[in-house]
Amino acid sequence: MQLYVIDWSFQSNEDQLFATNEFCQYLNEGKLNESIDGFELQCIAHTPQNGSGVIVCKVANVSTLFRIFNMWRKNFNISFNFRPALTNDELASSNFENPFWDKK
């Protein structure tokens, strides 16, 4: 599974208001705790003062991200920026590995 950091931002305050109400309803109904094959939610951080936030998750396939976030993008005009990331262990091990082209 690949770690992703996802930044999001709303295009308008009205979209933010509607999406926040919908999100809180999903949260209160436990929908955000439901298991989705190939997706593990690690953290969601909201910065409502500027209509943005960050999601940290692990996914088996990037297309899973598009399927999960498509509804929010379509209905609430949210822009998402998906970025693959490394854990501490992955960063450390890649820093000490021999390059692919090194024949040692």
Helices and strands as residue ranges (DSSP letters): E 2-10, H 13-28, G 31-33, E 39-47, E 52-59, H 62-76, E 78-85, H 88-96
